[in-house]
Amino acid sequence: MIELTSITKKYMMGSSEVDVLKGVDLKIESGEFVSIMGPSGSGKSTLMNIIGCLDRPTGGSYILNGTRVDEMDEEALAKVRNTNIGFVFQTFNLLARESATENVELPLLYSGVKEPRALAVEALKEVGLGHRLGHRPNELSGGERQRVAIARAIVLNPSIILGDEPTGNLDSRTGAEIMDILKDLNAKGTTLVVVTHDPAIAAHSQRVINIMDGVITGRAG
């Protein structure tokens, strides 16, 4: 499903060029649950952004579901993101003035889906928030906000869920509940890729990819 070959990423910082990724090779099969681990500055978030088509590699190739995506234009990449990939972020990224239902509706509206409200409600019920449909983020706990974010991520039934430190702002009990939801999605066939620095979170996955200084240094599982 995901095949990265010799992926590099360079950024300019002032007059200096910084190598963030240095020839990454990575394959993730359909239905896998993979964690990417590494310290701050290791390149794990950059790698996640490339997998999620939020950023482009400087070099190498990226094949997603049999299609070379690193050569696509911005419009095509946006379509890939919207139809194939769901995102769950540490900071939830919810619109403060919108209700839980309205937040989940957003990707449906961008896709032109008819009757988005019904699908949004169904997704919120799937993550256990059928009783919080009209609540705004400031009326929800951190765990409930992350459930809304997961509902938004799954509402278009993507084949891949990418989680960037999805439990980073939660206490351990709530974080475990969120991981149970993500594991249930994976058990139903969704490919799950999680970036984390927490070994306890990585322990839930089938395989752990370790990255250091832009290079994959080890694989477990």
MARNU-684604 format. One record per residue: residue number from 1; residue in one letter; x, y, z of N, C-alpha, C in turn. Coordinates in steps of 0.001 Angstrom, whole numbers, plus 500000, padded with zeros to 6 digits. Layout:
# MARNU-684604
REC     k   r     n_xx     n_yy     n_zz    ca_xx    ca_yy    ca_zz     c_xx     c_yy     c_zz
REC   NUM   a        X        Y        Z        X        Y        Z        X        Y        Z
...
# end
This chain:
# MARNU-684604
REC     k   r     n_xx     n_yy     n_zz    ca_xx    ca_yy    ca_zz     c_xx     c_yy     c_zz
REC     1   m   500826   498799   500000   500000   500000   500000   500867   501260   500000
REC     2   i   501844   501330   500926   502750   502475   501023   504159   501992   500712
REC     3   e   504781   502595   499719   506134   502185   499345   506995   503420   499088
REC     4   l   507922   503666   499997   508860   504769   499872   510219   504200   499465
REC     5   t   510838   504813   498460   512136   504349   497971   513106   505510   497888
REC     6   s   514186   505422   498639   515269   506422   498619   514747   507844   498834
REC     7   i   513832   507997   499778   513217   509304   500031   514201   510230   500751
REC     8   t   514389   511405   500182   515179   512450   500830   514311   513695   500990
REC     9   k   514651   514507   501987   513998   515783   502172   515013   516785   502689
REC    10   k   515122   517898   501969   516048   518962   502338   515257   520245   502560
REC    11   y   515687   521036   503538   515106   522349   503796   516225   523378   503821
REC    12   m   515885   524587   503404   516824   525699   503537   516572   526407   504860
REC    13   m   517612   526574   505659   517542   527346   506886   518560   528467   506767
REC    14   g   518047   529645   506396   518944   530745   506064   519681   530416   504787
REC    15   s   520980   530427   504847   521782   530098   503660   522260   528651   503686
REC    16   s   521825   527885   504702   522288   526506   504840   521204   525518   504418
REC    17   e   521615   524432   503806   520707   523364   503412   520781   522250   504454
REC    18   v   519630   521853   504975   519575   520842   506024   518941   519575   505469
REC    19   d   519629   518451   505629   519102   517152   505222   518270   516582   506358
REC    20   v   516966   516502   506169   516088   515992   507217   515868   514487   507053
REC    21   l   515620   514053   505827   515524   512622   505524   516624   512269   504532
REC    22   k   517265   511132   504765   518479   510804   504020   518385   509416   503388
REC    23   g   517486   509280   502447   517388   508014   501728   516578   506960   502459
REC    24   v   515332   507284   502798   514469   506376   503553   513782   505390   502614
REC    25   d   513890   504109   502951   513155   503038   502268   512173   502440   503261
REC    26   l   510898   502382   502884   509882   501890   503819   508690   501330   503047
REC    27   k   508250   500138   503463   507029   499546   502913   506073   499255   504055
REC    28   i   504823   499629   503863   503757   499343   504828   502626   498672   504068
REC    29   e   502256   497477   504505   501229   496711   503807   499828   497135   504236
REC    30   s   498865   496854   503388   497470   497152   503690   497050   496430   504963
REC    31   g   496425   497167   505875   495927   496582   507110   496927   496508   508241
REC    32   e   498150   496967   508031   499154   496961   509094   498901   498071   510107
REC    33   f   499449   497881   511300   499517   498921   512325   501001   499109   512626
REC    34   v   501539   500257   512196   502969   500541   512306   503166   501799   513142
REC    35   s   504130   501755   514048   504545   502947   514789   505892   503422   514276
REC    36   i   506048   504732   514176   507325   505345   513820   507825   506081   515047
REC    37   m   508996   505677   515540   509548   506245   516767   510872   506942   516492
REC    38   g   511117   507993   517267   512382   508694   517170   512358   509924   518046
REC    39   p   513517   510411   518450   513566   511610   519284   513193   512855   518492
REC    40   s   513010   513961   519194   512738   515235   518534   513859   515552   517552
REC    41   g   513472   515954   516334   514463   516279   515319   514963   515096   514522
REC    42   s   514384   513920   514742   514858   512712   514055   514376   512625   512613
REC    43   g   513302   513373   512291   512722   513309   510955   511406   512560   510898
REC    44   k   510906   512107   512062   509697   511291   512042   508468   512071   511597
REC    45   s   508348   513332   512018   507189   514128   511596   507272   514476   510109
REC    46   t   508475   514745   509624   508647   514994   508182   508268   513759   507385
REC    47   l   508681   512600   507872   508317   511349   507208   506808   511163   507200
REC    48   m   506162   511445   508320   504705   511350   508400   504036   512302   507409
REC    49   n   504544   513521   507301   503956   514493   506378   504080   514034   504929
REC    50   i   505175   513381   504599   505341   512869   503235   504395   511699   502993
REC    51   i   504293   510788   503966   503356   509670   503824   501930   510193   503651
REC    52   g   501603   511261   504377   500252   511827   504314   500021   512784   503163
REC    53   c   501003   512924   502280   500900   513822   501116   500689   515272   501527
REC    54   l   501168   515632   502734   501146   517013   503182   502417   517746   502759
REC    55   d   503441   516984   502407   504723   517542   501977   505276   516651   500880
REC    56   r   506161   517214   500094   506765   516468   498987   508211   516118   499321
REC    57   p   508663   514932   498921   510082   514629   499101   510936   515431   498130
REC    58   t   512177   515670   498511   513124   516315   497602   513588   515334   496540
REC    59   g   513722   514071   496929   514142   513034   495996   513561   511698   496394
REC    60   g   513647   510726   495479   513089   509399   495719   511677   509284   495181
REC    61   s   511056   508138   495406   509704   507906   494893   508779   507436   496004
REC    62   y   507504   507796   495858   506465   507399   496808   505299   506831   496018
REC    63   i   505035   505547   496242   503912   504867   495600   502869   504564   496664
REC    64   l   501649   505033   496438   500537   504828   497356   499415   504126   496612
REC    65   n   499024   502954   497102   497969   502171   496448   498251   501978   494963
REC    66   g   499526   501750   494633   499916   501462   493263   500118   502669   492376
REC    67   t   499964   503888   492937   500076   505115   492147   501246   505958   492643
REC    68   r   502047   506442   491712   503175   507307   492073   502628   508691   492436
REC    69   v   502698   509043   493719   502074   510285   494169   503056   511441   494304
REC    70   d   504361   511157   494372   505315   512255   494555   505407   513153   493330
REC    71   e   504887   512680   492180   504921   513470   490956   503587   514161   490658
REC    72   m   502612   514012   491530   501297   514610   491291   501319   516108   491522
REC    73   d   500386   516829   490850   500247   518251   491118   499426   518445   492397
REC    74   e   499302   519682   492860   498678   519954   494147   497205   519540   494181
REC    75   e   496509   519735   493094   495089   519371   493061   494906   517869   493203
REC    76   a   495739   517105   492495   495650   515651   492583   496037   515152   493976
REC    77   l   497060   515784   494565   497473   515400   495913   496365   515667   496929
REC    78   a   495687   516799   496770   494594   517134   497682   493489   516078   497605
REC    79   k   493212   515604   496409   492192   514569   496234   492625   513267   496905
REC    80   v   493908   512911   496768   494437   511711   497422   494272   511822   498932
REC    81   r   494650   512983   499480   494531   513187   500927   493090   513040   501396
REC    82   n   492184   513626   500663   490802   513676   501104   490099   512330   501002
REC    83   t   490497   511523   500023   489787   510263   499787   490483   509040   500368
REC    84   n   491793   509121   500599   492540   507938   501020   493081   508002   502439
REC    85   i   493227   509215   503002   493980   509366   504240   493181   510175   505265
REC    86   g   493111   509657   506481   492531   510392   507592   493628   510767   508577
REC    87   f   493554   511966   509149   494601   512478   510026   494077   512685   511447
REC    88   v   494889   512281   512424   494585   512522   513834   495819   513165   514451
REC    89   f   495663   514402   514953   496799   515165   515451   496778   515274   516976
REC    90   q   497932   515533   517550   498062   515693   518995   497184   516821   519519
REC    91   t   497090   517911   518756   496360   519102   519211   494912   519144   518713
REC    92   f   494410   518035   518189   493010   517849   517785   492632   518623   516519
REC    93   n   493063   519900   516410   492788   520722   515224   491297   520830   514909
REC    94   l   490517   521113   515939   489082   521308   515753   488761   522799   515667
REC    95   l   487682   523123   514977   487219   524510   514884   486415   524835   516138
REC    96   a   486877   525836   516887   486318   526118   518211   484852   526526   518172
REC    97   r   484430   527209   517113   483059   527728   517058   482051   526743   516488
REC    98   e   482544   525605   516030   481669   524616   515405   481384   523472   516374
REC    99   s   480216   522868   516237   479865   521724   517073   480660   520496   516647
REC   100   a   480583   519455   517458   481247   518196   517099   480770   517724   515729
REC   101   t   479485   517760   515502   478941   517306   514218   479458   518164   513069
REC   102   e   479477   519466   513258   479933   520366   512192   481420   520169   511898
REC   103   n   482221   519882   512925   483637   519597   512698   483813   518334   511857
REC   104   v   483029   517321   512149   483138   516060   511414   482607   516194   509993
REC   105   e   481683   517108   509792   481108   517325   508459   482098   517942   507470
REC   106   l   483112   518633   507960   483981   519429   507083   484534   518659   505889
REC   107   p   485195   517501   506079   485721   516801   504907   484633   516342   503945
REC   108   l   483437   516096   504470   482319   515716   503605   481887   516885   502723
REC   109   l   481875   518074   503306   481492   519262   502543   482502   519548   501442
REC   110   y   483804   519388   501768   484848   519602   500759   484734   518597   499616
REC   111   s   484224   517408   499932   484114   516351   498916   482785   516398   498170
REC   112   g   481889   517286   498581   480605   517393   497903   479659   516242   498172
REC   113   v   479820   515589   499324   478970   514452   499666   477564   514934   500012
REC   114   k   476565   514232   499511   475182   514570   499825   474841   514048   501219
REC   115   e   474006   514768   501929   473557   514430   503271   474741   514200   504220
REC   116   p   475620   515187   504339   476797   515018   505209   476439   514864   506680
REC   117   r   475331   515471   507110   474969   515425   508528   474780   513984   509013
REC   118   a   474103   513175   508232   473844   511795   508645   475141   511001   508777
REC   119   l   476063   511201   507854   477338   510494   507913   478174   510969   509096
REC   120   a   478142   512274   509377   478888   512809   510509   478360   512242   511822
REC   121   v   477063   512183   511962   476454   511630   513173   476827   510159   513331
REC   122   e   476805   509424   512236   477163   507999   512280   478610   507820   512750
REC   123   a   479514   508661   512240   480926   508563   512632   481105   508889   514108
REC   124   l   480392   509887   514608   480496   510249   516023   479934   509142   516912
REC   125   k   478881   508504   516481   478352   507382   517245   479344   506230   517280
REC   126   e   480074   506047   516175   481057   504956   516106   482163   505120   517138
REC   127   v   482500   506372   517473   483555   506609   518473   482969   506903   519854
REC   128   g   481681   506634   520030   481065   506758   521341   480648   508150   521736
REC   129   l   480379   509024   520752   479996   510400   521067   478604   510761   520544
REC   130   g   477731   509781   520467   476376   510061   520009   475617   511007   520919
REC   131   h   476083   511157   522169   475422   512040   523145   476061   513425   523185
REC   132   r   477031   513698   522303   477742   514976   522330   477693   515680   520969
REC   133   l   476704   515399   520185   476659   515863   518793   476689   517381   518670
REC   134   g   475993   518079   519568   475883   519527   519452   476875   520304   520286
REC   135   h   477782   519618   520968   478731   520296   521848   479923   520847   521067
REC   136   r   480380   522030   521464   481582   522623   520883   482818   522094   521609
REC   137   p   483999   522234   520998   485217   521682   521616   485445   522125   523057
REC   138   n   485130   523401   523392   485389   523861   524760   484423   523263   525776
REC   139   e   483420   522544   525282   482480   521854   526165   482800   520367   526298
REC   140   l   483920   519948   525682   484313   518547   525666   485637   518349   526399
REC   141   s   485830   517171   526952   487114   516828   527555   488146   516579   526461
REC   142   g   489429   516474   526860   490470   516198   525881   490239   514892   525140
REC   143   g   489824   513866   525864   489548   512588   525217   488387   512676   524253
REC   144   e   487355   513428   524626   486203   513589   523731   486594   514378   522480
REC   145   r   487440   515387   522645   487906   516152   521478   488677   515256   520524
REC   146   q   489504   514371   521073   490250   513471   520190   489318   512472   519516
REC   147   r   488243   512089   520182   487251   511218   519540   486580   511941   518368
REC   148   v   486290   513228   518549   485741   514007   517436   486737   514016   516268
REC   149   a   488015   514217   516594   489042   514232   515548   489120   512891   514831
REC   150   i   488973   511798   515569   488983   510480   514938   487751   510305   514057
REC   151   a   486596   510749   514545   485379   510673   513728   485555   511450   512430
REC   152   r   486148   512633   512522   486417   513422   511313   487365   512678   510378
REC   153   a   488346   511965   510953   489322   511238   510145   488705   510050   509417
REC   154   i   487690   509422   510015   487142   508188   509428   485871   508409   508623
REC   155   v   485338   509630   508616   484001   509841   508060   483936   509551   506564
REC   156   l   485056   509692   505856   485084   509372   504426   485616   507959   504160
REC   157   n   485713   507167   505228   486144   505772   505118   487499   505644   504403
REC   158   p   488539   506317   504903   489846   506244   504257   490488   504878   504466
REC   159   s   491438   504549   503605   492155   503276   503751   493292   503393   504752
REC   160   i   493720   504627   505069   494851   504865   505959   494476   505914   506995
REC   161   i   494832   505655   508255   494755   506661   509312   496180   506966   509755
REC   162   l   496548   508245   509762   497849   508684   510248   497652   509428   511563
REC   163   g   498343   508998   512592   498244   509642   513891   499573   510248   514295
REC   164   d   499602   511562   514501   500825   512258   514919   500719   512529   516422
REC   165   e   501356   511677   517234   501272   511760   518701   499802   511881   519143
REC   166   p   498939   510954   518735   497503   511120   518982   497099   511107   520449
REC   167   t   497985   510624   521331   497660   510621   522761   498544   511588   523547
REC   168   g   499300   512416   522851   500296   513264   523487   499738   514267   524478
REC   169   n   498488   514717   524284   497893   515705   525188   496907   515086   526170
REC   170   l   496963   513763   526314   495977   513071   527141   496645   512345   528295
REC   171   d   495897   512145   529392   496419   511327   530487   496465   509869   530051
REC   172   s   497144   509040   530826   497400   507662   530397   496116   506852   530209
REC   173   r   495136   507040   531092   493894   506276   530957   493139   506677   529699
REC   174   t   493012   507982   529469   492309   508463   528279   493076   508080   527019
REC   175   g   494406   508176   527094   495221   507773   525952   495004   506311   525593
REC   176   a   494871   505450   526608   494621   504030   526359   493262   503827   525682
REC   177   e   492271   504630   526077   490951   504535   525446   491028   504927   523972
REC   178   i   491793   505986   523679   491949   506426   522287   492667   505352   521474
REC   179   m   493684   504738   522062   494400   503672   521351   493476   502487   521088
REC   180   d   492564   502194   522015   491602   501106   521785   490718   501400   520577
REC   181   i   490300   502664   520415   489487   503042   519261   490291   502859   517971
REC   182   l   491532   503328   517984   492376   503196   516789   492648   501733   516468
REC   183   k   492866   500919   517489   493107   499498   517257   491866   498809   516690
REC   184   d   490693   499224   517133   489451   498672   516585   489328   499004   515103
REC   185   l   489688   500233   514728   489658   500614   513318   490633   499769   512515
REC   186   n   491812   499538   513082   492805   498701   512410   492302   497264   512260
REC   187   a   491632   496762   513288   491101   495396   513238   490056   495238   512135
REC   188   k   489406   496355   511766   488411   496322   510691   489044   496490   509318
REC   189   g   490382   496627   509266   491074   496656   507981   491749   497956   507618
REC   190   t   491583   499007   508448   492216   500287   508155   493704   500223   508479
REC   191   t   494539   500669   507560   495973   500759   507813   496216   501910   508781
REC   192   l   497009   501659   509812   497232   502648   510867   498732   502902   511015
REC   193   v   499124   504182   510876   500517   504586   511053   500535   505681   512104
REC   194   v   501280   505439   513193   501311   506368   514318   502738   506823   514579
REC   195   v   502942   508126   514650   504216   508694   515085   504139   508911   516586
REC   196   t   505124   508420   517322   505111   508562   518769   506526   508526   519323
REC   197   h   506690   509112   520494   507949   508972   521229   507754   508059   522434
REC   198   d   506525   507561   522612   506147   506811   523799   506194   505298   523529
REC   199   p   507108   504562   524151   507184   503111   523937   505887   502385   524291
REC   200   a   505133   502917   525258   503878   502277   525646   502856   502333   524514
REC   201   i   502858   503430   523755   501965   503541   522599   502462   502647   521473
REC   202   a   503758   502666   521223   504333   501839   520154   504104   500355   520402
REC   203   a   504011   499969   521679   503825   498557   522017   502502   498001   521497
REC   204   h   501538   498875   521195   500255   498424   520653   500376   497979   519194
REC   205   s   501401   498437   518497   501486   498219   517051   502081   496857   516706
REC   206   q   501896   496468   515457   502450   495205   514973   503926   495334   514619
REC   207   r   504348   496565   514301   505724   496775   513867   506159   498178   514258
REC   208   v   507409   498303   514693   507956   499594   515087   509113   499952   514161
REC   209   i   509045   501169   513595   510118   501699   512764   510842   502766   513578
REC   210   n   512132   502616   513771   512929   503597   514513   513702   504474   513535
REC   211   i   513639   505785   513750   514341   506721   512880   515218   507640   513731
REC   212   m   516405   507920   513236   517358   508782   513933   518141   509572   512891
REC   213   d   518173   510882   513056   518926   511751   512143   518582   511498   510679
REC   214   g   517290   511287   510415   516827   511143   509038   517064   509793   508405
REC   215   v   517497   508816   509201   517788   507478   508682   517048   506453   509529
REC   216   i   516447   505441   508894   515817   504360   509636   516913   503489   510226
REC   217   t   516893   503357   511559   517969   502657   512261   517562   501272   512743
REC   218   g   516292   500970   512705   515867   499652   513176   514396   499421   512933
REC   219   r   514023   498153   512833   512642   497749   512629   512384   496565   513558
REC   220   a   511254   496583   514235   510900   495486   515119   509518   494972   514762
REC   221   g   509334   493681   514920   508032   493096   514647   507885   492618   513224
# end
